[in-house]
Every structure is written in C-alpha cells, then in structure tokens.
Amino acid sequence: MRVDLSAGRVTSEAIPERWLEQYVGGKGLGARYLYDELEAGTDPHAPENVLLFALGPLTGYTPGDQRYAAITKSPLTGAFLDSYGGGTFPARLAGSLEGHLGVLVTGVAAEPVVLEVDGGEARLESADDLWGLNAEATCDRFPDAAVACVGPAGENGVQFATIASDGGDHHAGRGGAGTVMGAKNLKAVVAHGSAPDGLEDLHERDETAFAESDAGRWLAASDTLETVDFANEVGVLPTRGWQARSFDGADNLGIERVRKAAHGRERPDDPVPGGFRVDSDEGESVPRGAAPIVLGAGLGIDDFDAVATLGAICDRLAMDVITAGNAVAWSMRASQEGLLERDLEFGDEAAARTLIDEIATRSTPLGEALADGVDAATARFGGDDLIPTVKGMELSSYDPRNAETMALAYATSDRGGCHRRARPVELEPVAGGTWDPARKVAAVVDEQNRRAVLWSLIADDFLEDVLRPTVAAEWLSAVGYECDEDELARVGERVWTLVKLFNLREGFSRADDELPSTLTEPLEDDGTAGLDPEAFDALLDRYYAIRGWNNRGQPTETTLRRLDLCDVSDAETPVRRSSDETPAGRSTDETPET
C-alpha cells in the first residue's frame, strides 16, 4: 500500500515477484525498497525520504511477540534504519491490510494527518486535534483499534523519536523512525482490523516449543529485566556514563525488585506472558531491560521507582530510552569535566527528569543540542571521548571491554551501536577467554545473518532457537512461500550485504566500523583494560574476509554474484568490481578503488 501524503493519495501496487523470492518480507524487502526509492544523499527529514511499515509473511501467526518493522533512512545516523515495534499493532495491521505486506509512506502532508487502515484499504483523516498529545493520550483516542503514533519528541524533531504503540508500552525505538514520521506530519497509523487467524496447528506446536526453550523460560521468568542482573554479574553493565562495568545498586534495579513492584504481566494467559506492569509517578508502564540499564546504572540511580518514572516519561514522549539515557549521562560527565556551565551529578533523578523534558521540547541550548544525539552535543561542547557511539548511534546495554566480540558486533552493526544485531556477549564472557579470533568473528557473522532472516520473516528474534531454518521453511510453505533452509541462509547474508551497499552509497566506510575511542580507555574503578585497537583491526579484517568484502568493507563483485545482487548496486555504490579482487587484510594502497 503506497501512501503519497503530498498528494493525499493511497494506491495499491504489486511487489515484484523476484523481490519476494530474494528478500521474503520485513527487513529484506524494506531494504530493497529503500535502496530503489531513495537517491544517495537524501535528507532523512525531506519529503523524498520514505517510511515503510513493513510486515513479514508470518506476521500474526507465529508465537511470541508480534512485530512490524519501521524502515527508513535514519535522521540520527544517516544510515539504513530498521526499527521493530511489538504489542497489538503488528497483527492488527496485518489483518487490516488484507493481502498487503506493508505501507510505504512518501511525501509530507500539509497538515497533521492520521492514516486509518481497514479491509485492505486506507484513508487519510485530519489529526489537528491530536497534534501535541503524548503517546498514551493519542492511543486512547482510538479505543477499538491498534495505533502506532508519534509523541511530542517526534513532533519536535528529536532525532531519536520513536513510533509508539499500546499507549507507549511498545516502540519502534532506535534511530529516529518517529522523527521521520513527525516530519511527514503523520501523527498515527490506526489499524481497525482483527489479527489474522490460521496455521493453528503450527502455532500450537511451536508455542509449546518456545515456552519450553531457554529463551522462552527466561522471558516467562523475567522478560528482559534480568539483563541487569546478568550484565552486572559478568561485568558488562555500563555504569555512570560508561565509567564502570558494575553497579553497587544493581540489586535495587534487577528482576527481584521488579517482581515486587509489578501488579501483572502484559499477556497473563500466554505461556510466555510478556512484560511486567508496574506503577510509576507517570502512571502504569511496562519497563524493558534497557530502562534500568541506561536510566538506572547508566545514570547512577538505584531507586527502581525513579527509574520506572523516567522510563515512563520517555515512553509517553515517544523517545528512545537508550539514546535519552546516554544523552543525560554524557551531560553529567561533561559537567564533571567542566565542559558545561551547569551543575549535573550522577544519581540526581530530578536533574535527569528536567533534562529529558528539555530534550523533548528543545527548550534550552543543552536540550537543543542533545535532541540531535550525543555526537551533535560533542560537536558543540566537546567531550567526544565520554560516551561511545557507532555511526552516530549511542551504544546500548553492554560494555564490551570484557567481551571483544560485542565490540565487533557494535562496530559492524548496520544501523549503528545496536546490541540486537548480535549478542555474543551472552556467551563469550562466561567462556573464560577460550575463544580464538576465528570463533569470535564467526559468532558475530552467524548471528547477524540469522537475525536478518528472522527480521525478514518478521518474527520475534527470541524465537531464534525454535524457528530454525527447517522449521522456518515449513512455516513459509504454509503461507505459500517456497524457500528451503539453504536459501534462507542465503537470504540472511543477502539482506545483510544489501544494507551494507545502501550504507556505502550514503558515504559510510571502514572508518564507521571502527572501535569507539572511549572503549580503548581503561576503567579507573577496577583497572579493566581498554580494548586494543590493533587487535580489533585484525578482527575487523577477518570479519570483512568472511563476508567476502575487501579491506575497505566493500563487497566484491564475486560476493555480489554469489548472492545474486549484481543487478542491485548502482554506479554510485562503491564495490570492488575489479577481476583482481584483493581480499581483506591487505593494505589500502594495494586495493585501489575501481
């Protein structure tokens, strides 16, 4: 479904059959559309940028949390962006679209609008009475529908605004998809249909398998909130603005404290019942693991009620908690370093709350700078060695100084400093230093490829152990896709490489895959050494070689042929086209650009 906001027109168009075969749906199909629709250098805020609400062929059918992908060019990073939202919206959007795999939004509306979808059709309605409302109030206006909306952060152009659903309980969170939506004057997409039904036998079988899997039992016991306890235990918990890797107050933020505070779960009758519902000063909220990490340990705040309130504020403003927490942490460190004419201290919940409001409203010079992300603030005030970023996106949940593989996963993440593309940190620290470089690199590449498949299906990535290639192929066959497990493996690598081509065309290079300088510094509190840049460069060379890219991070023509991507890359995309393709690891002088 194509929505031209400038013309006020909604049309339906066939997806090229070849694209469905190569990319399946979700992330893969979205990446192909983005590469095709955008010219290099398109301003993310411009009408020419597109915003795709992408579904997968399995949306609404699989167990676990249903997801949709918000796909666009990121205003925070300038790179490809796929951000995933859960809750009730994805399945009801799938039921509302009836035969469509997504909604592609172009242009900009002259006035704020809402896109209402039902019965395979859509219409645009005025949103004048909704503009200015937060996520909770916006969703409340449509009690019989499912809503994906922007809040004040998206309306005010905060570069890390989210698209919120279920009153702010769920978000397409990182990278600023909500910023693009706000720039288009699109306040909300409202899905009036019901979730699709069917495939009950497969669903029942794999729902049981999911509930009995390691991930299912972990989520049923703690959702993602036990991440705090785990990260603190293995020494990867970013604390007080990345100055330590453990937090004395972690017990006050972890799963036992949450269980005491919670008065229910999102889906109490589900074998995997979803997030914990807690009360805060801002009303009920459903905190995820990132909130107590970045708003608690990251800010030196050990009061769970205060952290839940800060998280609820971000959720209602529809602002990414990870970037917001890092932005406040940067400000506290910058104040300590004398870079700001403002006294800010770790542990001060009231100061954090005030600063979050300033960011959302862009009401002060500091708030204005932080609204564009940490890199923008450092460009104005200095302090670029305080908070680590990759491709302009702040790192999230884990400090990789005790897990070199996680540093590689961050650095090579296609959308910036994201921990969801690969999480080797869950395995490497407990392996006791036994992983050699080959295993480290292979772990990152394998996870990135497998997640690219899951996000093309679109399926909850926690289903990873259940939705293995053979099972995924069975599901796809049930909905009319013929794609065996070998081809699914190629889909994952193909999608990852396609996104790399997009980012290369936007001017990204090896320098954007480098280790953040912050992580090369030792931690003063416990003497943990910083990561070795030379050792990391050797890992990156090995990573590029496994990927079939040269030492600049450019896919070779041989790789493009193997992945059936030769017809995709255009003249503006730097790839290694020479028949004498030099492998990664050789010096730059030996690999002239061709």
C-alpha positions as CSV (number, residue, x, y, z in Angstrom):
1,M,0.0,0.0,0.0
2,R,1.6,3.3,-1.1
3,V,0.6,6.5,0.6
4,D,1.6,9.7,-1.0
5,L,1.0,12.3,1.7
6,S,1.8,15.3,-0.5
7,A,-0.9,14.3,-3.0
8,G,-3.3,12.8,-0.3
9,R,-3.4,9.6,-2.4
10,V,-3.5,5.9,-1.4
11,T,-2.8,3.2,-4.0
12,S,-2.1,-0.5,-4.1
13,E,0.8,-1.9,-6.1
14,A,2.2,-5.4,-6.7
15,I,5.5,-6.3,-5.1
16,P,7.9,-7.7,-7.8
17,E,7.8,-11.4,-7.5
18,R,11.6,-11.6,-7.7
19,W,11.9,-9.3,-4.7
20,L,9.7,-11.7,-2.7
21,E,11.8,-14.6,-3.7
22,Q,15.1,-12.8,-2.8
23,Y,14.1,-10.9,0.4
24,V,10.9,-12.6,1.7
25,G,9.5,-9.5,3.6
26,G,10.2,-7.3,6.5
27,K,13.8,-6.1,6.7
28,G,14.9,-7.7,3.4
29,L,12.0,-6.3,1.4
30,G,12.2,-3.0,3.1
31,A,16.0,-2.7,2.3
32,R,15.3,-3.4,-1.3
33,Y,12.6,-0.7,-1.5
34,L,14.7,1.8,0.3
35,Y,17.7,1.2,-2.0
36,D,15.4,1.5,-5.0
37,E,13.3,4.5,-3.8
38,L,16.0,6.9,-2.4
39,E,18.7,8.8,-4.2
40,A,22.1,8.9,-2.4
41,G,22.3,11.8,0.0
42,T,18.6,12.2,0.5
43,D,17.9,14.3,3.6
44,P,16.1,12.0,6.1
45,H,13.7,14.8,7.0
46,A,12.8,15.6,3.4
47,P,9.6,14.6,1.7
48,E,11.7,12.3,-0.6
49,N,12.6,10.0,2.3
50,V,10.3,7.1,2.7
51,L,8.9,5.4,5.8
52,L,7.8,1.8,5.4
53,F,5.7,0.0,7.9
54,A,6.8,-3.5,6.9
55,L,5.3,-6.8,7.8
56,G,6.5,-10.3,7.1
57,P,4.6,-13.3,5.7
58,L,4.3,-14.8,9.2
59,T,3.1,-11.7,11.0
60,G,0.1,-12.5,13.2
61,Y,0.7,-16.3,13.1
62,T,3.8,-17.2,15.0
63,P,4.1,-17.5,18.8
64,G,5.9,-14.8,20.8
65,D,5.5,-11.1,20.4
66,Q,4.3,-10.0,17.0
67,R,6.5,-7.4,15.3
68,Y,6.5,-4.9,12.5
69,A,9.5,-3.0,11.1
70,A,9.7,0.7,10.6
71,I,12.2,1.1,7.8
72,T,13.6,4.4,6.6
73,K,16.8,6.5,6.4
74,S,17.8,7.4,9.9
75,P,17.9,11.1,10.9
76,L,20.2,10.2,13.8
77,T,22.8,8.3,11.8
78,G,22.1,9.0,8.1
79,A,22.3,5.2,7.6
80,F,19.8,2.5,6.9
81,L,17.3,2.1,9.7
82,D,15.1,-0.9,10.6
83,S,13.4,-0.5,14.0
84,Y,10.9,-3.0,15.4
85,G,7.7,-2.5,17.4
86,G,5.6,-5.1,19.1
87,G,2.4,-5.2,21.0
88,T,-1.1,-5.4,19.4
89,F,-0.4,-3.2,16.4
90,P,1.5,-5.6,14.1
91,A,-1.0,-8.4,14.0
92,R,-4.0,-6.0,13.7
93,L,-2.2,-4.1,10.9
94,A,-1.7,-7.4,9.1
95,G,-5.4,-8.1,9.5
96,S,-6.3,-4.6,8.3
97,L,-4.1,-4.7,5.2
98,E,-5.6,-7.9,3.7
99,G,-3.1,-9.1,1.2
100,H,-0.6,-6.2,1.5
101,L,2.8,-6.7,3.1
102,G,3.3,-3.1,4.2
103,V,2.5,0.5,4.0
104,L,5.0,2.7,2.1
105,V,4.7,6.4,3.1
106,T,6.1,9.1,0.9
107,G,5.9,12.9,0.8
108,V,4.6,15.2,3.5
109,A,1.1,16.2,4.5
110,A,0.3,19.9,4.5
111,E,-1.4,19.5,7.9
112,P,-1.2,16.7,10.6
113,V,-3.0,13.6,9.5
114,V,-3.9,10.1,10.6
115,L,-3.8,7.1,8.3
116,E,-6.7,4.7,9.1
117,V,-6.5,1.2,7.7
118,D,-9.2,-1.4,7.4
119,G,-10.4,-4.1,4.9
120,G,-7.3,-3.7,2.7
121,E,-8.0,0.0,2.1
122,A,-6.9,3.2,3.8
123,R,-7.9,6.8,4.2
124,L,-6.3,10.0,5.5
125,E,-8.1,12.0,8.2
126,S,-7.2,15.2,9.9
127,A,-5.1,15.0,13.1
128,D,-5.3,18.6,14.2
129,D,-6.9,17.6,17.5
130,L,-4.2,15.0,18.1
131,W,-1.1,17.0,17.5
132,G,0.6,17.8,20.8
133,L,-0.7,14.7,22.6
134,N,1.6,12.2,24.1
135,A,1.6,8.5,23.1
136,E,-0.8,7.4,25.8
137,A,-3.4,10.1,25.1
138,T,-3.1,9.5,21.3
139,C,-3.8,5.8,21.6
140,D,-6.7,6.4,24.0
141,R,-8.5,8.3,21.2
142,F,-8.9,5.0,19.3
143,P,-10.1,2.6,22.0
144,D,-11.3,-0.1,19.4
145,A,-8.2,0.0,17.2
146,A,-4.5,-0.5,17.4
147,V,-2.3,2.6,17.0
148,A,1.3,3.4,16.0
149,C,1.9,7.1,16.7
150,V,4.5,9.8,17.4
151,G,4.5,11.8,20.6
152,P,5.9,15.3,21.4
153,A,9.5,14.1,20.6
154,G,8.6,13.2,17.0
155,E,6.6,16.4,16.6
156,N,9.6,18.5,17.8
157,G,12.1,16.7,15.6
158,V,14.1,15.0,18.3
159,Q,16.4,12.8,16.2
160,F,15.8,9.7,18.3
161,A,12.0,9.9,18.5
162,T,10.2,6.5,18.4
163,I,6.9,5.2,17.0
164,A,4.9,4.2,20.0
165,S,2.1,1.6,20.3
166,D,-0.2,0.5,23.1
167,G,0.0,3.8,24.9
168,G,3.8,3.8,24.9
169,D,4.3,0.2,26.1
170,H,5.9,-0.7,22.8
171,H,8.1,1.2,20.5
172,A,9.9,1.0,17.2
173,G,12.6,2.6,19.2
174,R,16.1,3.3,17.9
175,G,17.4,5.6,15.2
176,G,14.6,8.1,14.8
177,A,11.8,6.4,12.8
178,G,9.4,8.6,14.8
179,T,11.3,11.7,13.7
180,V,10.7,10.8,10.1
181,M,7.0,10.2,10.8
182,G,6.7,13.5,12.6
183,A,8.5,15.4,9.7
184,K,5.9,13.9,7.4
185,N,3.0,15.3,9.6
186,L,1.8,11.8,10.1
187,K,0.6,11.6,13.6
188,A,-0.6,8.0,13.7
189,V,-1.4,4.9,11.7
190,V,-4.6,3.3,13.0
191,A,-5.4,-0.4,12.3
192,H,-9.1,-1.2,12.7
193,G,-8.9,-4.9,11.6
194,S,-8.5,-8.0,13.6
195,A,-5.4,-10.2,13.8
196,P,-5.3,-12.8,11.1
197,D,-6.2,-16.4,12.0
198,G,-5.0,-19.7,10.7
199,L,-2.0,-22.1,11.0
200,E,-3.3,-23.1,14.4
201,D,-1.5,-26.4,14.4
202,L,1.9,-24.9,13.7
203,H,1.3,-22.1,16.2
204,E,0.3,-24.5,19.0
205,R,3.2,-26.8,18.3
206,D,5.8,-24.0,18.3
207,E,4.2,-22.1,21.1
208,T,4.9,-25.1,23.3
209,A,8.4,-25.4,21.9
210,F,9.0,-21.7,22.6
211,A,7.7,-21.9,26.1
212,E,10.0,-24.8,26.8
213,S,13.1,-23.3,25.2
214,D,15.8,-21.5,27.1
215,A,14.7,-18.1,25.8
216,G,11.0,-18.9,26.5
217,R,11.7,-19.9,30.1
218,W,13.9,-16.9,30.6
219,L,11.3,-14.5,29.2
220,A,8.5,-16.1,31.2
221,A,10.5,-15.7,34.4
222,S,11.9,-12.3,33.9
223,D,11.1,-10.8,30.4
224,T,14.3,-8.8,29.6
225,L,14.7,-7.3,33.0
226,E,17.1,-10.0,34.3
227,T,19.6,-8.4,31.8
228,V,20.5,-6.0,34.6
229,D,21.5,-8.9,36.9
230,F,23.3,-10.8,34.2
231,A,25.3,-7.7,32.9
232,N,26.3,-6.8,36.5
233,E,27.3,-10.4,37.3
234,V,29.6,-10.8,34.2
235,G,31.0,-7.3,34.4
236,V,29.5,-5.7,31.3
237,L,26.9,-3.3,32.9
238,P,27.6,0.3,31.7
239,T,27.6,2.4,34.8
240,R,27.7,6.2,35.5
241,G,28.2,7.1,31.8
242,W,30.5,4.1,30.9
243,Q,32.9,4.8,33.7
244,A,32.5,1.4,35.3
245,R,31.1,-2.0,34.3
246,S,29.3,-2.9,37.5
247,F,26.9,-1.1,39.7
248,D,26.6,-1.3,43.5
249,G,22.8,-0.6,43.3
250,A,22.1,-3.2,40.7
251,D,20.1,-5.4,43.1
252,N,17.6,-2.4,43.5
253,L,17.0,-2.5,39.8
254,G,17.0,-6.2,38.9
255,I,14.3,-8.8,38.4
256,E,13.6,-9.4,42.1
257,R,12.8,-5.8,42.7
258,V,10.7,-5.7,39.6
259,R,8.6,-8.7,40.7
260,K,7.9,-7.0,44.0
261,A,6.8,-3.8,42.2
262,A,4.7,-5.5,39.4
263,H,1.0,-6.0,39.6
264,G,0.7,-8.1,36.5
265,R,2.0,-9.1,33.1
266,E,1.0,-8.0,29.6
267,R,-0.3,-11.4,28.5
268,P,-1.0,-13.2,31.7
269,D,-2.6,-16.2,30.0
270,D,0.2,-16.7,27.5
271,P,2.8,-19.4,28.1
272,V,5.4,-16.5,27.6
273,P,3.4,-13.7,29.3
274,G,5.2,-10.6,28.2
275,G,6.5,-7.6,30.2
276,F,5.8,-6.7,33.8
277,R,3.2,-3.9,34.5
278,V,4.4,-1.5,37.2
279,D,3.1,1.8,38.5
280,S,5.1,5.0,38.4
281,D,4.6,8.7,39.1
282,E,3.7,9.0,35.4
283,G,1.2,6.1,35.6
284,E,1.4,2.5,34.6
285,S,4.3,1.4,32.4
286,V,6.0,-1.8,31.1
287,P,9.7,-1.3,31.6
288,R,12.2,-3.3,29.4
289,G,15.7,-4.3,30.3
290,A,17.2,-1.2,28.7
291,A,15.4,1.2,31.0
292,P,17.1,0.1,34.3
293,I,20.4,-0.2,32.5
294,V,20.7,3.2,30.8
295,L,18.3,5.2,33.2
296,G,19.4,3.4,36.3
297,A,23.0,2.1,36.3
298,G,24.0,4.4,33.5
299,L,22.9,7.5,35.5
300,G,23.9,6.2,38.9
301,I,20.3,6.0,40.1
302,D,19.5,2.9,42.3
303,D,15.8,3.7,43.0
304,F,13.6,1.5,40.8
305,D,10.6,3.7,41.3
306,A,12.6,6.7,40.0
307,V,13.9,4.7,37.0
308,A,10.4,3.4,36.2
309,T,9.2,7.0,36.2
310,L,12.0,8.2,33.9
311,G,11.2,5.3,31.5
312,A,7.5,6.1,31.5
313,I,8.3,9.8,30.7
314,C,10.3,8.7,27.7
315,D,7.7,6.2,26.6
316,R,4.9,8.8,26.7
317,L,7.1,11.4,24.9
318,A,7.9,8.6,22.4
319,M,11.6,9.0,22.8
320,D,14.2,6.2,22.7
321,V,15.3,5.5,26.3
322,I,18.7,4.2,25.2
323,T,19.8,7.4,23.5
324,A,18.0,9.6,26.0
325,G,19.8,7.9,28.9
326,N,23.2,8.2,27.2
327,A,22.5,11.8,26.4
328,V,21.8,12.6,30.1
329,A,24.8,10.5,31.1
330,W,27.0,12.5,28.7
331,S,25.7,15.7,30.2
332,M,26.6,14.6,33.7
333,R,30.1,13.6,32.6
334,A,30.6,16.8,30.6
335,S,29.5,18.8,33.7
336,Q,32.2,16.9,35.7
337,E,34.8,17.7,33.0
338,G,33.9,21.4,33.1
339,L,32.5,21.4,29.6
340,L,29.1,22.8,30.6
341,E,28.1,25.8,32.6
342,R,25.7,23.7,34.6
343,D,26.0,21.5,37.6
344,L,24.8,18.0,36.9
345,E,25.6,14.9,39.1
346,F,25.1,11.2,38.7
347,G,22.3,9.9,40.9
348,D,20.2,13.0,40.6
349,E,16.8,11.8,39.3
350,A,15.3,15.2,39.3
351,A,18.0,16.7,37.1
352,A,17.6,13.8,34.7
353,R,13.9,14.3,34.5
354,T,14.3,18.0,33.8
355,L,16.9,17.4,31.1
356,I,14.7,14.8,29.4
357,D,11.9,17.4,29.2
358,E,14.4,19.9,27.8
359,I,15.4,17.5,25.1
360,A,11.8,16.6,24.1
361,T,10.9,20.3,23.9
362,R,14.2,21.6,22.6
363,S,13.7,24.4,25.2
364,T,17.3,25.1,26.2
365,P,20.6,25.2,24.4
366,L,21.7,22.0,26.0
367,G,18.4,20.3,25.3
368,E,18.5,21.5,21.7
369,A,22.0,20.0,21.2
370,L,21.1,16.7,22.9
371,A,17.9,16.4,20.8
372,D,20.2,15.7,17.9
373,G,22.1,13.0,19.7
374,V,25.3,12.7,21.7
375,D,27.6,13.2,18.6
376,A,25.8,16.5,17.9
377,A,26.3,17.6,21.5
378,T,30.0,16.8,21.4
379,A,30.4,18.7,18.2
380,R,29.1,21.8,20.1
381,F,30.6,21.3,23.6
382,G,33.4,18.8,23.2
383,G,33.8,15.6,25.2
384,D,33.7,13.1,22.3
385,D,35.6,10.5,24.4
386,L,32.9,10.3,27.1
387,I,30.1,8.2,25.6
388,P,30.7,5.6,22.9
389,T,28.8,5.8,19.6
390,V,28.9,3.9,16.3
391,K,27.7,5.6,13.1
392,G,26.2,8.3,15.3
393,M,24.2,5.9,17.5
394,E,24.9,5.5,21.2
395,L,25.9,2.1,22.4
396,S,23.2,0.3,24.4
397,S,23.2,-2.4,27.0
398,Y,26.6,-3.9,27.3
399,D,30.1,-2.6,27.9
400,P,32.3,-4.7,25.6
401,R,35.6,-4.1,27.4
402,N,35.0,-7.6,28.8
403,A,33.7,-9.0,25.6
404,E,35.7,-8.2,22.4
405,T,33.1,-10.0,20.2
406,M,30.5,-7.5,21.4
407,A,32.7,-4.6,20.3
408,L,32.9,-6.2,16.9
409,A,29.1,-6.6,16.8
410,Y,28.6,-3.0,17.7
411,A,31.1,-1.7,15.2
412,T,29.7,-3.7,12.3
413,S,26.0,-3.2,13.2
414,D,24.3,-1.9,10.1
415,R,22.2,0.7,11.9
416,G,24.8,1.9,14.4
417,G,25.6,1.0,18.0
418,C,22.9,-1.7,18.4
419,H,23.1,-4.8,20.7
420,R,20.3,-6.7,18.9
421,R,22.1,-7.5,15.7
422,A,24.3,-9.9,17.5
423,R,24.7,-10.7,21.2
424,P,27.9,-12.8,21.6
425,V,28.3,-11.0,25.0
426,E,25.9,-13.6,26.4
427,L,28.4,-16.4,25.7
428,E,32.0,-15.0,25.4
429,P,32.4,-13.6,29.0
430,V,31.5,-17.0,30.5
431,A,33.8,-18.9,28.2
432,G,36.8,-17.9,30.3
433,G,38.8,-16.3,27.5
434,T,38.9,-19.5,25.4
435,W,37.5,-18.1,22.1
436,D,40.1,-17.5,19.4
437,P,39.7,-14.8,16.8
438,A,38.2,-17.1,14.2
439,R,35.5,-18.2,16.6
440,K,34.8,-14.6,17.7
441,V,34.3,-13.4,14.2
442,A,32.2,-16.4,13.1
443,A,29.9,-15.9,16.1
444,V,29.2,-12.3,15.1
445,V,28.6,-13.1,11.4
446,D,26.4,-16.1,12.1
447,E,24.1,-14.1,14.5
448,Q,23.9,-11.2,12.2
449,N,22.8,-13.4,9.3
450,R,20.3,-15.4,11.3
451,R,18.7,-12.2,12.7
452,A,18.4,-10.8,9.2
453,V,16.4,-13.8,8.3
454,L,14.1,-13.6,11.4
455,W,13.5,-9.9,10.7
456,S,12.7,-10.6,7.1
457,L,10.1,-13.1,8.2
458,I,9.2,-10.8,10.6
459,A,9.4,-13.0,13.7
460,D,10.3,-12.3,17.3
461,D,14.1,-12.7,17.5
462,F,13.7,-14.6,20.8
463,L,12.1,-17.3,18.7
464,E,15.6,-18.0,17.2
465,D,16.1,-21.4,18.9
466,V,12.6,-22.5,17.8
467,L,12.4,-21.0,14.3
468,R,15.4,-22.8,12.9
469,P,15.8,-22.9,9.1
470,T,13.9,-26.2,8.6
471,V,11.0,-25.0,10.8
472,A,11.0,-21.6,9.2
473,A,10.8,-23.1,5.7
474,E,7.8,-25.2,6.9
475,W,6.1,-22.1,8.1
476,L,6.8,-20.3,4.8
477,S,5.5,-23.2,2.8
478,A,2.2,-23.0,4.8
479,V,1.7,-19.4,3.7
480,G,2.7,-20.0,0.0
481,Y,6.4,-19.3,0.0
482,E,8.8,-22.0,-1.3
483,C,12.1,-21.3,0.3
484,D,14.3,-24.1,1.7
485,E,16.8,-23.8,4.6
486,D,19.8,-23.4,2.3
487,E,18.1,-20.5,0.5
488,L,17.1,-19.0,3.9
489,A,20.7,-18.9,4.9
490,R,21.5,-17.0,1.7
491,V,18.6,-14.6,2.4
492,G,20.2,-13.6,5.7
493,E,23.6,-12.9,4.1
494,R,22.0,-11.3,1.0
495,V,20.0,-8.9,3.2
496,W,23.0,-8.0,5.4
497,T,25.1,-7.3,2.3
498,L,22.3,-5.2,0.6
499,V,22.1,-3.0,3.7
500,K,25.9,-2.6,3.5
501,L,25.6,-1.5,-0.1
502,F,23.0,1.1,1.0
503,N,25.3,2.5,3.7
504,L,28.3,2.6,1.4
505,R,26.3,4.6,-1.1
506,E,25.5,7.0,1.7
507,G,29.2,7.6,2.2
508,F,29.9,5.2,5.1
509,S,33.3,3.5,5.1
510,R,35.7,1.4,7.2
511,A,36.2,4.3,9.4
512,D,32.5,4.0,10.5
513,D,33.1,0.4,11.6
514,E,36.0,1.3,13.9
515,L,36.2,0.9,17.6
516,P,34.9,3.9,19.6
517,S,37.8,5.6,21.3
518,T,36.0,5.5,24.6
519,L,36.4,1.8,24.7
520,T,40.1,1.9,24.3
521,E,40.4,3.6,27.7
522,P,40.8,1.6,30.9
523,L,38.2,1.8,33.7
524,E,39.7,3.5,36.7
525,D,37.4,1.9,39.3
526,D,38.6,-1.7,38.8
527,G,41.6,-1.5,36.4
528,T,39.9,-3.1,33.5
529,A,42.0,-2.5,30.4
530,G,40.6,-0.8,27.4
531,L,40.3,-2.7,24.1
532,D,43.4,-2.9,21.9
533,P,42.8,-1.0,18.6
534,E,45.3,-3.1,16.7
535,A,43.8,-6.4,17.8
536,F,40.4,-5.0,16.9
537,D,41.6,-4.0,13.4
538,A,42.8,-7.6,12.9
539,L,39.3,-8.9,13.9
540,L,37.7,-6.4,11.5
541,D,39.9,-7.6,8.7
542,R,38.9,-11.2,9.4
543,Y,35.3,-10.2,9.6
544,Y,35.5,-8.5,6.2
545,A,37.2,-11.5,4.7
546,I,34.5,-13.9,5.9
547,R,31.9,-11.6,4.5
548,G,33.6,-11.5,1.1
549,W,34.3,-7.8,1.4
550,N,37.7,-6.1,0.7
551,N,39.6,-4.3,3.4
552,R,37.6,-1.2,2.9
553,G,34.4,-3.1,3.8
554,Q,33.2,-3.1,0.2
555,P,31.6,-6.3,-1.1
556,T,33.5,-7.8,-4.0
557,E,31.9,-8.5,-7.4
558,T,32.3,-12.2,-6.7
559,T,30.3,-11.8,-3.5
560,L,27.6,-9.9,-5.3
561,R,27.3,-12.6,-7.9
562,R,27.1,-15.4,-5.3
563,L,24.3,-13.5,-3.5
564,D,22.5,-12.6,-6.7
565,L,22.9,-8.8,-6.0
566,C,24.7,-7.7,-9.2
567,D,21.6,-6.1,-10.6
568,V,21.1,-4.0,-7.4
569,S,24.3,-2.0,-6.9
570,D,24.3,1.2,-9.0
571,A,27.2,3.3,-10.3
572,E,27.1,5.4,-7.0
573,T,27.7,2.4,-4.8
574,P,31.4,1.7,-4.1
575,V,32.0,-2.1,-4.6
576,R,35.1,-4.0,-5.6
577,R,34.5,-4.5,-9.3
578,S,38.0,-5.5,-10.4
579,S,38.5,-9.0,-11.6
580,D,41.6,-9.0,-9.5
581,E,39.8,-8.8,-6.2
582,T,42.1,-8.2,-3.2
583,P,41.0,-9.9,0.0
584,A,40.5,-8.1,3.2
585,G,43.7,-7.8,5.3
586,R,45.9,-6.3,2.5
587,S,47.0,-2.7,2.8
588,T,44.8,0.1,1.5
589,D,47.5,1.0,-1.0
590,E,47.2,-2.4,-2.6
591,T,43.4,-2.1,-3.2
592,P,42.8,1.0,-5.3
593,E,39.2,1.9,-5.7
594,T,37.7,0.8,-9.0
